[in-house]
Amino acid sequence: MVPALIAALVAGVGDRPAMIAARIGDRYRGRWAIVTLVVAHAAAAAIAVTGAWVVAPLLTANARALLLALALIAGGVGALLRAGPPRVERCTGGRATTFVAMIGAALGDRTTFITFALAVRGPEPTLAGIGATIGAVVLGVAAVTLGERGWRALPLPALSILGGALLVGVGIVTGLAGLRLI
């Protein structure tokens, strides 16, 4: 649970769901923004965990480690390549539009793939989903609280580069361990 929580915080800091959460925070103060975050990230984690239950029995321990390495490296490279605040076009029409935008962003972010890989690798996939949901929601609540202007005022490019480098480094070590080289 803790690795997934940390991965969600590290991978999600410069990703679209947090920026959309900041916009939602500007538009809808209060419970609606938080409910949207929780449902979107819980749905994304549930899909990742369900996929992990299907895939995990088909893979050897080394293949699971290599899948996790791939997810971490892909998430890290994605964070390094998009080191600025993500461009989020108009995503806050009505409440339904906002809700769909948040779910779409949560399903397509780096955290979901890393959650899937951690769930495949770990002994209890549900804990990876719970940890990732908590991490993503904590990050989203911070974005909602700060609003778009406050969120963009943070050093997002530096945080994204730092998080991306961390993910790539851990991914390389995990990959080498999966290949039994270390």
DAQUI-V982775 format. One record per residue. N is the residue number from 0. PSI is psi in whole degrees, -180 to 180 (none if undefined). NEAR is the number of other C-alpha atoms within 10 Angstrom. Layout:
# DAQUI-V982775
N|PSI|NEAR + N|PSI|NEAR
This chain:
# DAQUI-V982775
0|-42|22 + 1|-43|14 + 2|-38|15 + 3|-38|27 + 4|-46|23 + 5|-42|16 + 6|-39|25 + 7|-39|26 + 8|-45|22 + 9|-45|26 + 10|-28|28 + 11|-7|26 + 12|-35|23 + 13|16|28 + 14|169|26 + 15|-41|21 + 16|-37|31 + 17|-40|29 + 18|-40|26 + 19|-38|29 + 20|-39|32 + 21|-41|26 + 22|-40|24 + 23|-39|30 + 24|-37|24 + 25|-38|18 + 26|-46|19 + 27|92|17 + 28|144|13 + 29|-153|12 + 30|-34|10 + 31|-43|14 + 32|-43|25 + 33|-43|21 + 34|-42|12 + 35|-46|23 + 36|-50|29 + 37|-47|19 + 38|-44|17 + 39|-48|25 + 40|-34|29 + 41|-39|22 + 42|-43|17 + 43|-43|27 + 44|-38|29 + 45|-40|21 + 46|-43|16 + 47|-43|26 + 48|-40|26 + 49|-43|17 + 50|-38|16 + 51|-39|21 + 52|-34|16 + 53|-43|10 + 54|-37|15 + 55|-45|20 + 56|-16|11 + 57|-11|11 + 58|148|13 + 59|171|11 + 60|-40|14 + 61|-40|17 + 62|-36|17 + 63|-42|23 + 64|-41|24 + 65|-35|22 + 66|-44|24 + 67|-42|27 + 68|-44|27 + 69|-45|20 + 70|-43|24 + 71|-44|31 + 72|-43|24 + 73|-43|19 + 74|-40|27 + 75|-43|27 + 76|-40|18 + 77|-39|21 + 78|-37|28 + 79|-38|22 + 80|-29|11 + 81|70|16 + 82|-8|20 + 83|175|18 + 84|135|20 + 85|146|17 + 86|122|10 + 87|112|11 + 88|-176|7 + 89|114|11 + 90|11|16 + 91|61|20 + 92|-105|12 + 93|-179|9 + 94|-39|16 + 95|-42|11 + 96|-42|13 + 97|-43|22 + 98|-46|22 + 99|-40|15 + 100|-41|21 + 101|-41|27 + 102|-43|21 + 103|-42|16 + 104|-40|20 + 105|-35|27 + 106|-27|21 + 107|14|15 + 108|173|19 + 109|-35|24 + 110|-35|32 + 111|-43|29 + 112|-41|22 + 113|-38|29 + 114|-45|36 + 115|-48|31 + 116|-40|29 + 117|-37|31 + 118|-37|29 + 119|-41|30 + 120|-35|23 + 121|164|17 + 122|-28|11 + 123|98|14 + 124|-32|24 + 125|-36|20 + 126|-35|20 + 127|-41|29 + 128|-41|29 + 129|-45|21 + 130|-44|21 + 131|-39|31 + 132|-45|30 + 133|-47|22 + 134|-45|26 + 135|-38|33 + 136|-40|27 + 137|-45|19 + 138|-43|21 + 139|-39|29 + 140|-39|20 + 141|-43|17 + 142|-43|26 + 143|-44|28 + 144|-42|20 + 145|-30|19 + 146|173|22 + 147|-45|20 + 148|-45|12 + 149|-38|13 + 150|-43|21 + 151|-21|18 + 152|-19|11 + 153|157|12 + 154|65|12 + 155|-42|18 + 156|-43|19 + 157|-43|14 + 158|-38|19 + 159|-42|26 + 160|-45|21 + 161|-47|17 + 162|-41|25 + 163|-43|27 + 164|-40|18 + 165|-46|18 + 166|-43|26 + 167|-44|23 + 168|-47|16 + 169|-37|17 + 170|-40|24 + 171|-45|18 + 172|-42|14 + 173|-40|22 + 174|-43|24 + 175|-37|16 + 176|-37|15 + 177|-30|19 + 178|0|13 + 179|35|9 + 180|-18|8 + 181|none|9
